[in-house]
Amino acid sequence: MRERIKKINWKFVFVMFVGNVILGLGVAIFKLSGLGNDPFTGMAMGLAECIGIEYPRFVILLNVGFFVIEIIWGRKLIGVGTIVNALLLGYFVTFFYNLVTSVINAPEQMVLRVVTVCIGVIVASLGISMYQLPNQGVAPYDSISLIMADRWSKFPYFWCRVFTDGISALVCWLSGGIVGLGTLVGAFGFGPFVQFFDTHFTSKILEKCNK
């Protein structure tokens, strides 16, 4: 255990942590738009409100269930980032949402709501890039599609992810959550933006961390 801790690149851990903070801000901006969040967040918010549990606490409970699956079939995917994302992201989202709404009101005009979604995409994509690229562990929910693709090799990762996100979006809708433009963007639109930040920002930071 000590040897494993010694091998941890704590600079990478810091980048991953900052990435989760930025991702929390991005998700909060998504929520502000009123056009839906990414499928997992939307599902968690919908179920939390339906059951009557605070969103951050419910996300932790939900992640515990996914974490059990990750421990059994995807132990190699577990790292410090897994724990940070599972336990803290919900609180980051709530903190930033409360902070933003204390300063400005949620946009009412559709044009402003769409602009808000676009801003949310950019901010969340940066957060995802900084959280994922350091390779410090995969979030419990994100691990499910990776495990599926690994165990059922005839199904590529893309379709496994579409399946898990589709189920999450359905549960979000059934629980009274918002399924809209933000949900579609969250399911299909992050890729190019995350790739951009991987190439032009996060990878350069990680290179400096290795010096």
Protein Blocks (a to p, Z undefined) as FASTA:
>chain_A
ZZmmmmpcfklmmmmmmmmmmmmmmmmmmmmnonopafklmmmmmmmmmnopafklmmmm
mmmmmmmmmmmmmmmmgcfklmmmmmmmmmmmmmmmmmmmmmpccdfbfklmmmmmmmmm
mmmmmmmmmmmmnonapafklmmmmmmmmmmmmlcfklmmmmmmmmmmmmmmmnopacdf
klmmmmmmmmmmmmmmmmmmmmmmmmmmmZZ
